Amino acid sequence: MAEQTVTAWQDDAGRDLVRNVGDRMALFVRGEGAYLWDENGRRYLDFLAGIAVDALGHAHPVFVDAVASQAARLAHVSNYFATPPQLALAARLKRLSGAGETGRVYFGNSGAEANEAAFKLARLHGGTDRPRILALNGAFHGRTMGTLALTGKPAMQEPFLPMVPGVEFLDSTIEALEAAMDERVAALFVEPIKGEAGVLPLPEGYLEAAREITERHGALLIVDEIQTGAGRTGAWFGFQHAGITPDAITVAKGIGGGFPIGALITFGAASDLFYPGTHGSTFGGNALGTAVAGAVLEEIERAGLVEAAAVRGAQLREAIAGIGSDIVEGVRGQGLLLGVALTHPVAPAVVAAAQQHGLVVNAPNDQTIRIAPPLTIGDVEIDEFTRLFSAALATVADALLLESASPDTEAHA
Ligand SMILES: *Cc1c(COP(=O)(O)O)cnc(C)c1O
């Protein structure tokens, strides 16, 4: 028998898991608040929060209680039946999103499922008269075949062609939207901040213009709030900063605080499009998932974490600027969804250096570090982040300096 080694988990992962992602960076065994522990007992500050998912941090008592008590009461009955937590969450999401009396909620189990439902909503609205659906270059809406067709990243689509037809991609400008729009467009899909593209906010005034233009042409405006929702940007949902009313939004990630759940929320007339038999999900909206998401949102509300996201985000920006690193160009984003723009394509090296220093962040592209901590962080976590991130940036900046000083590189310059 082979002896167990410290890298056994890497061997297991390499052998047993589908190779759809690169090597896993760590084996985490426990979490508490904004901290994670690996199998060697080493502690990490988690400023990724499972990609903007763990809104309350890890093992928050409210989350733990909600899972345990609902699991002990009633977990799942199928959508032939309703349950109290499901109805309570639908009502809460309608209130928080401003969908109000005429709004409706469809529950799925992930972001992609929420966007699949939104895609079908767009088709129900457009029928054969409006076969065109607009999305933005660089947009990320999911990995299923429907949502991949909405994702404006040619390299992601390429191995899976042909795509579901009808989707066209635009630059993120009001002019491009104005030029593309006509009466054959069923819907426009947008993210308030393109998270996966590198935390890229829409241009100033874009959502307001998109609302006016889509309305004028009878197309739906569908806002993907999967990464920006649940208070992360300093509003319950990103579109609310623009003061508009969309036709539908999709949510997931932070809504469940770590429990897999997604939802489509429709506003006004768009709420009448689905009819019996047009969509469904076995697990979607089950009592367990909706009880947990309801408890997470209640805690975000009770603890004032939406306001906190704005305050802590501003504090983080100031702290990052204060590091004064030569390889930081600036900070994009809003609230606690931030993208640190680097002067060189060294984001993967910064992520690796951060992990060495005990900090978890990630790189949505080569030149951006994404920061999306739990909404519960305070001064202690921000101070620790600043120290660790500063050390990681210095490690990479020093390596760059060495590289540019080496005679080998100079010869090629
Ligand atoms: C993560 C994400 C999705 C996909 O969500 P999954 O739960 O991974 O299917 C879709 N849209 C946006 C904006 C996202 O950030």
The ligand as an SDF file (V2000), in Angstrom:
LIG
                    3D

 15 15  0  0  0  0  0  0  0  0999 V2000
  -21.6340   33.4020  -11.1170 C   0  0  0  0  0  0  0  0  0  0  0  0
  -22.4550   34.1040  -12.1280 C   0  0  0  0  0  0  0  0  0  0  0  0
  -23.3670   33.4120  -12.9520 C   0  0  0  0  0  0  0  0  0  0  0  0
  -23.5020   31.9120  -12.9190 C   0  0  0  0  0  0  0  0  0  0  0  0
  -23.8810   31.4370  -11.6830 O   0  0  0  0  0  0  0  0  0  0  0  0
  -23.6610   29.8730  -11.3280 P   0  0  0  0  0  0  0  0  0  0  0  0
  -24.2570   29.7280   -9.9790 O   0  0  0  0  0  0  0  0  0  0  0  0
  -22.1940   29.6260  -11.3850 O   0  0  0  0  0  0  0  0  0  0  0  0
  -24.3820   29.0950  -12.3760 O   0  0  0  0  0  0  0  0  0  0  0  0
  -24.1280   34.1540  -13.8320 C   0  0  0  0  0  0  0  0  0  0  0  0
  -24.0160   35.4840  -13.9100 N   0  0  0  0  0  0  0  0  0  0  0  0
  -23.1480   36.1860  -13.1480 C   0  0  0  0  0  0  0  0  0  0  0  0
  -23.0900   37.6700  -13.2640 C   0  0  0  0  0  0  0  0  0  0  0  0
  -22.3330   35.5130  -12.2470 C   0  0  0  0  0  0  0  0  0  0  0  0
  -21.4520   36.1940  -11.5080 O   0  0  0  0  0  0  0  0  0  0  0  0
  1  2  1  0
  2  3  1  0
  2 14  2  0
  3  4  1  0
  3 10  2  0
  4  5  1  0
  5  6  1  0
  6  7  2  0
  6  8  1  0
  6  9  1  0
 10 11  1  0
 11 12  2  0
 12 13  1  0
 12 14  1  0
 14 15  1  0
M  END
$$$$
